[in-house]
Amino acid sequence: MLKQLEEYGAEHGCVVVMETKTGQVKAISNLGRDEKSGNYYETINYAVAEAHEPGSTFKLVDMIALLDDHKVDTSMVYDSRGGIIDYRGSKVRDSHEGGYGKVSLARGFEVSSNTIMVQAVYENYKGNPEEFVNRIDKMGLNKPLGLPFQGEGTPRIPHPSDKSWNAISLPWMAFGYGVAVTPLQTLTLYNAIANNGEMVKPQFVSEIKEWNKTIKKYDKQVINSKICSDETIKKLKAILKNVVKKGTASKLYSKDFSMAGKTGTAAAGYGTNGALDKYYISSFVGYFPAENPKYSCIVVVHKPNTSNNNYYGADVAGPVFKRIAQKIFTDAPSTNEIKDIDKKIAKQEYKYSEYFAKAQSVKNTIPNLKGMAGMDAVALLGNLGLKVKVKGIGKVKNQSIPAGEPLIKNSTIILELS
């Protein structure tokens, strides 16, 4: 996390790794930059305390609502209309200039098209926006997680009954604006998809002990036993996997291990000076392995440097997620069945039989090692009781004791390799 914050000159950021089934927070880091020294320190628990507009990571809420309310299917085709749609004089734009043409809802999510996701939500809920908002409330995103310590940020989900509700509230919610959630809340939602619909409360303490005696044990707490149907979860898992495989996070794709998730890039900070106060919040949230999720993870970076026009979630936050996933896979590799492990390879068999024959033919004299692979020659001489010094790499070019000389144990032979 620190490496990425320094590289992008970001103001602050956070990352959380959570165990999918239990909600246990396995690792958390919150780093903010000191304006005087420029160094980063852990002073504020941003992951828990900071509620902000999430941007495109909130689009998962759209998909859950649309699919579970049977409004549309993932194959429904929408026109991105050149990448710009006007709602009451306010424009919704795609980050990709010119939009994405006519694509399915699933593809719209994978490439994070604002115009397509907003159309889908607005067309299906404009007559009854309360239905959409109630779905969000049912997921538990309208209230704090209820963590057992002070300082948790307060989420904000607008409601049609609010005085501030207006004509663009619904379309803006559809691409993660006008709402506020904490990074830990967003992670909890994505973790629920990874956990087949069961939303579990993030847990920071598993038990309290006095020496070897357990004083108190904290069991898994379920916030929502089923946030959506199994059919919806199956579709969402496939789409989230495709985001990494062929969507906005395709740079993170690796054939060696599978990940699933969503990028987010939210423009924030519009103040009295308008665009002059604008900054970006880059994020990536997901889980791994994609097929059998064991961990979920969120990375959020505030105010990355925009001088190189590279402030998107996939570029800023995504690499942190990938490095963490790689680290965990390295430390705790999954067990994979290796097929054809006993299959014989002709070249290897020939080399071994050649080596074995030479080893058996040696009696009491130094063997002819020229042309033999260096590591084979070292093994052969070592087994004969000789000390070996090697110069160079490759195959034996010269040997300090000629072939046919008497073999004297513990004597030193020098091999020159080329």
N, C-alpha and C positions, 0 to 999 in steps of 0.2 A: 504494500500500500504506500509506504513511504517513498519508494523508488518512483512510483507513478505520480505522486503528488509533486515531487521535486522536478520530474521531467516536464510536467505541464504547468508548473508554477501555480498550482491550485491553492485556494484559500484553506479548505479543509475537506475531510472525507472520512468515511467509515466503511468497515467491512465486517460481516458477521457470517460465521459458519455454524449451521444448526443440524443436529441429527434428525433425520426425517421422521422417524416413527415416534420418538420420545419428546421432541421439541427441546432437547438439551443443547444449550449454546456451548459449542465445543471451543470456539475461539471468537474473539471480538477485538477490534482495534479502532480507535477514534483518534485522529490526528488533526491538529489545527496549527496554522502557521503564525508564529510570533512576528508581528510587523517590524519590530526593531531589529531582531537578529536574523530573521528569515528562516530560522530553524522550526521544526515541527515538534509539537508536544501533545501529550494526551491530557487534556484539561476538561473537555466537555464530552459527555456520552451522547454524541450526535445520533447514533443509531436508535437510541431510546427516546431522547429528548426533543429532537428536531422534527416537527411536522411541517411538510412543505409540499408544493405541487409536484406530483411524481412524473408527470408527462406520460410517455407511451407505455410504461410498465403497467399503468392503470387500465390499459386496453384489455387485459385479461378479464377484468370485471365485465366489459362489454360482451366478450365471447361467452362467458358463463351465463349472463342474463339472456342473450339472444338464443343460445342453444337450449338452455334449460326451460325457457318460456315457450319454446317451439315457435319462435318468430320466423327464423330462417335457418337454413342449413349451411354448412361450410362451403358448399358448391354454388351458392347463390352468387350470380355475377353482378358486379357494380362497375360503373364508369367513373374513373377518377376525375373526369372533366378537365383535363389539362392541368391537374394539380392544384386548382383553386376553386373553392365554393364560397359563395357569399350568403351569409345569414344576417339579415336585417342590417346590412351595411358593414358587417364585420366579416373578414375573410379567414377561412380555414385553408391553410396551404400545406402541400406535401414538401418534405425536405428535398425530394428529387424533382428538379425542374421539369415541368411538362407532365408530371404525374406518372401513372403506371398503365394508362389505357384502361381497357376493360379486363378485369381480373376477378377471380372468385374471392369470397370473403376470407377464406383461409389464406390465400396468397396475399390479400391486403394486409392481414395481420403479420404475416411473415416478413413483408417488406416495410411494415409499420406505416402504412398509408393513412394519414389523418383524414383525407377526404372520404375514403371508403369506409372507415370505421365510424365516422360521424354520420354519414348517410345511413348506414345500417341502423344505428341507434335512433337517430332522429325520425326516420320514416316509420319505425316500429313502436316508438314510445311517445311521439309528439302529442298524440291524443290523450295520453294518460302517463305523464312523466312520473307520477307518484309510483307507478308500477316498477319503473326502473330503479328509482331511489329506494323503494322498499326492499328490492332484491339486494342492494348494497348493504342496507341495514341488517338484513337477514344473515349476511355473511359476517357481520360483526365489525365492519370497518368504520361504523359511525361512533364508536366509543373506544376508549383506551383498552389496552389488553389486560389491565389490572395487575401489573407487575408488583411484586412484594417490596418495593422501595419507592422513594420519592423521586420526582423529576420526569415522569413519563409525559411525553408531549400529547396534546389534545388534538385529535383528528377533527377535520371539518368536512362534512358532507352536506351540501345545500339541499333544501327541501322545498317543494312547490309552495308550501304554506309560509315560507320565510318572506319577509318584506323585500329582501334583496334579490329574490328570484326574478329573472326576467327572460326575455325571448331567446337569449343565447346561452342561458345556464345549462340546458340539456346538451346541446351540441358541444359546448366547451368541456363538459364533464367527460364526454365520450373519448377525448384524447388527453385526459389527465390534467385539465386546467379548471380552476375554480373550486378545486377540492384540495385537501391537505391530509396526508397520512405520514406516519413515521416510517423510516426504513424497515424497522422491525415488524411493523404491521404488514408492509408489502411482502416481506419475506415469509411471514406467517401464512399469507394467502397462497403464495406459490408453493410453499411447503405442503399445504393442504392438497393441492393437485398431485404433487409427488406422492403423497400419503393416501392416494385413492379416495380423496374427499373428506377425510377426517382432519379437522383443524385442531391442532394442539397448541397449548399455551407455551411460549418460550420459557425455558427453565434454566436459571442461572446457578442454582444450588441443588444437588441431588440428595445430599444428606449432611447432617451435622454430627460430628463425632467428638468424643472426649477420649483421647488415646484410642483404644480399640473398641470402645463401646459406642454404639449408635444412639445418639440422643433423639434425633428426629430424622425421618426419611420423607422425601418428597416424591410422590408418585406422579406419573403422567396426568396432566389435566386436559380434558377435552373441552374446547370452546364450542365446537359445532361438530356433531358426529357425522354429518354428511352435507357438505356445502352445495353439492349438485349431484346429478345422476351419474351412474357408472358409464352410460353412453356418452355423456358430455365429457367426462374425464378422459375417456379413451380418445376422443377426437382432439381434445386440448393437448394431451401428451404428444400426439403425432405432430400437431402444429408447432408446439414449443421445440420439439426436436428439429423440425424443419427450419426454424429461425436460425439455428446454428449451422445446419447442414447447407441451406441454400437461401437464407434470408439475410437480414441486416447484420447478423453475427457470423457470417460465413468465414470471416478471417480467423475465427476461433476454432473452426472445425478441425478435428483430428481423427484419423481413421483408427488410431490406437486406443482411444477411449471416448465414450459418447457423453455428450452434455446436452441439456435442454434449457431454454430460458428465453428472456426477452430483454431487448435493449430499451433504453429510455434517454431522451435528450429534452429537457424542459428549459424553455426560456423564462427567466425570472427577473425580478428586480426592477420592473417598470415603476418609475416614481415620478416626481415632479418634473424631471428633465426628460421624461419619455425614454427613448431608445438609449440615451446616454447612460442610464442606470442599468441597462440590460446585462445580464450575465447568464451563464448556462449551468445546469445541474445534469451531469452525465451519470448514468447508472446502468447496471446489468444485474438481473436477478434470475436465478434458475436453480437447477439441481443436477446431480450426477450420481452414478451412471444413469443415462436416460431410461434404460429398460427396467432397471431395478434400483430406484433411487435410495441412496443411503444418506446423502447429505444435501442440504440446500444452502445457498449462499447469496448474499446481496452485497454489491459494491456501489457506493454513491460518492461522487466527487463533485464538490461545489467550486464554481468559478475557475475552471481550467482556462489557461491562456488561449485566446482565440486568434492570435496573430497569424498562425499557419492555417486557420480555418478548419482545424481538426479537433473538434470539441464533442464529437458524437459519442454516445454511450459505448458503442462497439469498440471504438479506438481508445477511449480514456479509461473506462471502467472494466471493459471486457477482458483485457489482458491480465488484470489482477485476478479475476475469477478463474481464468484458465490456468495461471501459475499455481493457484491454490489447489485446484482440482488435480493438476499434475503432481504436486507435492504429496497430496493425500493418497493418490493412486500409487506413488512410488513407495511411500511408507507402509501402506496397507493394501498391497495389490490384490485384486480379486482373483479367485482361483478359476482358471480357464482350462478346459480339457484340451490337451495337445494331441492332435490326431497324427497317426502314422509315426509315432515316436520310435517304434522299433524297425521302421523301414530302412533297409540297407541301401547305401549310396555307393555305386560301383567304384567311383574314383577313390573314395575313402577306404573301401575294402582293399583295393589294389595297393594303396600307399601303406596301409597297415601290414598287409601280407609281406610287402617288400621289406619293411622295417623289421618285422618279426623274423623273417628268414635271415637277415643280416645279424640280428641279435643272437640267433641260435648257432650261426656259423662261427662266431667268435670263440676261440679257444684260449690260447695263452699269448696271443699277439695282438698288436694294435690293428683295428680294422681300417679299411679304406673308406674314408668318410666323404670324399669329394662328390659334390652334387647332391648330398643329403640335406634336407631342411635343417636349419640350425637347431631348432627346438628338439628335433628327433635325435640329432647327433649328441646334444647335451644329455638327453635322457639315457641314451645308449651308453655313453661313457660314464655317466654317474652310476649306472647299475653295475658297471664293470669295476667300480671302486677308484676311478680316476678323478682328479680335481680339474675343472674345466674353466678356462678364461675365454671370453668371446670378444671379438672385434668386428664391428659392423653388423649388418642385418641381412637376412636372406638365406642362401644356400652356402654350404662349405666350399670355399675356394682353395684354401691351403690349410694344412695341419702341421703343427710344430714337430710332432713325432711321426715319422713316416709309417705307412702301413707295413706290417710285417715285423716291426720291431718288437722285442719282448715286452709283455704287459707287466708293469711294476705298479702295484696298488699304491694309492696316495700320491703318485707322481702327478705333475701338472702338465696338461696339454693345452696349447693355445690354438684356437680355431679362428681363421680369418674368413668372414662371411662376405658375400657380394650379391 
